[in-house]
Amino acid sequence: MRSVAVIGASLAGLCAARALRDQGFEGEISVIGDEVHRPYDRPPLSKDFLLGVLDQIDLALETDSEPDVRWVLGRRAVRLDGATAEIELDDGSRIAADGVIVATGARARPFAGRGLAGVHVLRTLEDALALREELRPGTRMAVIGAGFIGAEVASTAHKRGLDVTVIEAAEVPLAGALGATLGAALARVHEENGVRLSCGTGVAELTGAGRVTGVALTDGRHIPADVVVVGIGANPNVEWLQGGPVELDDGVRCDARGGTSVPQVVAVGDCASWYDPVLGRQHRVEHWTGAMERPAIAVSTLLNGSYPGIAPAKPPYFWSEQYDRRIQFAGYPHLADSVDVELGSPDGPSFLAVYRREGVAVAALGVNRPREFTRVRRGLCPVAA
Ligand SMILES: Cc1cc2nc3c(=O)[nH]c(=O)nc-3n(C[C@H](O)[C@H](O)[C@H](O)COP(=O)(O)OP(=O)(O)OC[C@H]3O[C@@H](n4cnc5c(N)ncnc54)[C@H](O)[C@@H]3O)c2cc1C
């Protein structure tokens, strides 16, 4: 293999380029990204960058000692040619490569309907800059979706002095991810901080002409808002591969090492749906740590076909920061048959909960318990589904 093209110039793409050099690849690496920016970090976009504590320069992911690669920025890959193994870009140019690493991530799911000013999603630097402009004290903000990004935006906006309402269609926010009891415990933190939370009612439409004036709910209520943030999840950026040789399902369908249906193509990060042997099914993970760690495994797959000395993927892990709480979660909550709060209380500012299956820890949730959480996380034992 003499040349590798990495499609997607963000966290997973950069980590793939690093892993190629770390694993001895000396050929040409091209990194193609449709954003004009060099790789930047997204987690601060809903936290300290949105708050105004960090600047754009603080988001840079590159350090002083990065691999030598050819950057092709501001160009979108539109097709992978199965016959010639070439990548076609949106300006009609083509890049030939012996190996391809797909790292095209995901994009924020929009709210269907009219485009109104004052309605935001949050995925890119431009999204964050536009939203940051609107965070003025006293402004009324409605956040649609009480998932992690919605909750973080609500927390940051509250710190900036906005009057915030979070709207969640489910009866209990995050119940799918954490279970109903602990989901409810995290949700209470909004109200403890003076942010209103409306659960169990969907959104009928956004109101306003030209600029948004509020959110009409399916139960007839209307939440007035000067700014609306839509945080209802993300879709994998894989349309450009449709009709091509790479098999897709919810993202790029991969084996447990990032290999796709095409031997010289692997996929990593938020766009990749790896087979998870613990769950016994495909699982697309949209977390920073997965996008950072898994490229080393996929690169080994690409370069060697077999996997000498590379450990399998670790259980999914993510963190979130809301109000004065640092939340950390790892593992497979859906496999658990019991959940125990082992330290602190879900009603207080810090606790540690361990999810077990037949007595074996399969997942853990820590709130302001970083040391204890890390100890449990290290011991999480995958259970065959
Ligand atoms: C606001 C926010 C806060 C977050 N906070 C946390 C957190 O606290 N904890 C946590 O664990 N995770 C968090 N995440 C998730 C984490 O940032 C992602 O998991 C991570 O960015 C995934 O990296 P990636 O490289 O796979 O994808 P992305 O970062 O989405 O990058 C993919 C890149 O590919 C580009 N691209 C797409 N299609 C094409 C194409 N056809 N051609 C060329 N380029 C293309 C995209 O524009 C993008 O630049 C957060 C995400 C966001 C948006």
The ligand as an SDF file (V2000), in Angstrom:
LIG
                    3D

 53 58  0  0  0  0  0  0  0  0999 V2000
  -21.3390   20.1770   20.5010 C   0  0  0  0  0  0  0  0  0  0  0  0
  -20.7480   18.7990   20.7310 C   0  0  0  0  0  0  0  0  0  0  0  0
  -20.3470   18.4220   22.0000 C   0  0  0  0  0  0  0  0  0  0  0  0
  -19.8360   17.1450   22.2260 C   0  0  0  0  0  0  0  0  0  0  0  0
  -19.4610   16.8050   23.4930 N   0  0  0  0  0  0  0  0  0  0  0  0
  -18.9850   15.5710   23.7240 C   0  0  0  0  0  0  0  0  0  0  0  0
  -18.6170   15.1810   25.0350 C   0  0  0  0  0  0  0  0  0  0  0  0
  -18.7160   15.9540   25.9850 O   0  0  0  0  0  0  0  0  0  0  0  0
  -18.1530   13.9140   25.2220 N   0  0  0  0  0  0  0  0  0  0  0  0
  -18.0370   13.0230   24.2000 C   0  0  0  0  0  0  0  0  0  0  0  0
  -17.6430   11.8780   24.4140 O   0  0  0  0  0  0  0  0  0  0  0  0
  -18.3590   13.3750   22.9210 N   0  0  0  0  0  0  0  0  0  0  0  0
  -18.8260   14.6250   22.6670 C   0  0  0  0  0  0  0  0  0  0  0  0
  -19.1670   14.9910   21.3900 N   0  0  0  0  0  0  0  0  0  0  0  0
  -19.0020   14.0120   20.2990 C   0  0  0  0  0  0  0  0  0  0  0  0
  -17.6070   14.0810   19.6460 C   0  0  0  0  0  0  0  0  0  0  0  0
  -17.2630   15.4040   19.3810 O   0  0  0  0  0  0  0  0  0  0  0  0
  -17.6430   13.2580   18.3730 C   0  0  0  0  0  0  0  0  0  0  0  0
  -17.8140   11.9050   18.7730 O   0  0  0  0  0  0  0  0  0  0  0  0
  -16.3910   13.4070   17.5240 C   0  0  0  0  0  0  0  0  0  0  0  0
  -16.2690   14.7300   17.0410 O   0  0  0  0  0  0  0  0  0  0  0  0
  -16.4360   12.4620   16.3390 C   0  0  0  0  0  0  0  0  0  0  0  0
  -15.3440   12.6920   15.5130 O   0  0  0  0  0  0  0  0  0  0  0  0
  -15.3580   12.2470   13.9780 P   0  0  0  0  0  0  0  0  0  0  0  0
  -14.0350   12.6660   13.4380 O   0  0  0  0  0  0  0  0  0  0  0  0
  -15.7910   10.8460   13.8550 O   0  0  0  0  0  0  0  0  0  0  0  0
  -16.5360   13.0710   13.3100 O   0  0  0  0  0  0  0  0  0  0  0  0
  -16.7290   14.6200   13.1040 P   0  0  0  0  0  0  0  0  0  0  0  0
  -16.1160   15.3550   14.2380 O   0  0  0  0  0  0  0  0  0  0  0  0
  -18.1790   14.7930   12.8140 O   0  0  0  0  0  0  0  0  0  0  0  0
  -15.8940   14.9560   11.8010 O   0  0  0  0  0  0  0  0  0  0  0  0
  -16.2000   14.4870   10.5180 C   0  0  0  0  0  0  0  0  0  0  0  0
  -15.6290   15.4570    9.5260 C   0  0  0  0  0  0  0  0  0  0  0  0
  -15.8330   14.9480    8.2000 O   0  0  0  0  0  0  0  0  0  0  0  0
  -16.3680   15.9820    7.3740 C   0  0  0  0  0  0  0  0  0  0  0  0
  -17.1060   15.3880    6.2580 N   0  0  0  0  0  0  0  0  0  0  0  0
  -18.3640   14.8860    6.2650 C   0  0  0  0  0  0  0  0  0  0  0  0
  -18.6840   14.4100    5.0360 N   0  0  0  0  0  0  0  0  0  0  0  0
  -17.6120   14.6260    4.2430 C   0  0  0  0  0  0  0  0  0  0  0  0
  -17.3240   14.3410    2.8790 C   0  0  0  0  0  0  0  0  0  0  0  0
  -18.2210   13.7200    2.0910 N   0  0  0  0  0  0  0  0  0  0  0  0
  -16.1130   14.7100    2.3810 N   0  0  0  0  0  0  0  0  0  0  0  0
  -15.1960   15.3120    3.1910 C   0  0  0  0  0  0  0  0  0  0  0  0
  -15.4120   15.6020    4.4920 N   0  0  0  0  0  0  0  0  0  0  0  0
  -16.5950   15.2460    5.0170 C   0  0  0  0  0  0  0  0  0  0  0  0
  -17.2450   16.7520    8.3550 C   0  0  0  0  0  0  0  0  0  0  0  0
  -17.5960   18.0240    7.8670 O   0  0  0  0  0  0  0  0  0  0  0  0
  -16.3350   16.8090    9.5610 C   0  0  0  0  0  0  0  0  0  0  0  0
  -15.4000   17.8310    9.4540 O   0  0  0  0  0  0  0  0  0  0  0  0
  -19.6910   16.2490   21.1340 C   0  0  0  0  0  0  0  0  0  0  0  0
  -20.1000   16.6350   19.8500 C   0  0  0  0  0  0  0  0  0  0  0  0
  -20.6130   17.8950   19.6390 C   0  0  0  0  0  0  0  0  0  0  0  0
  -21.0560   18.3070   18.2490 C   0  0  0  0  0  0  0  0  0  0  0  0
  1  2  1  0
  2  3  1  0
  2 52  2  0
  3  4  2  0
  4  5  1  0
  4 50  1  0
  5  6  2  0
  6  7  1  0
  6 13  1  0
  7  8  2  0
  7  9  1  0
  9 10  1  0
 10 11  2  0
 10 12  1  0
 12 13  2  0
 13 14  1  0
 14 15  1  0
 14 50  1  0
 15 16  1  0
 16 17  1  0
 16 18  1  0
 18 19  1  0
 18 20  1  0
 20 21  1  0
 20 22  1  0
 22 23  1  0
 23 24  1  0
 24 25  2  0
 24 26  1  0
 24 27  1  0
 27 28  1  0
 28 29  2  0
 28 30  1  0
 28 31  1  0
 31 32  1  0
 32 33  1  0
 33 34  1  0
 33 48  1  0
 34 35  1  0
 35 36  1  0
 35 46  1  0
 36 37  1  0
 36 45  1  0
 37 38  2  0
 38 39  1  0
 39 40  1  0
 39 45  2  0
 40 41  1  0
 40 42  2  0
 42 43  1  0
 43 44  2  0
 44 45  1  0
 46 47  1  0
 46 48  1  0
 48 49  1  0
 50 51  2  0
 51 52  1  0
 52 53  1  0
M  END
$$$$
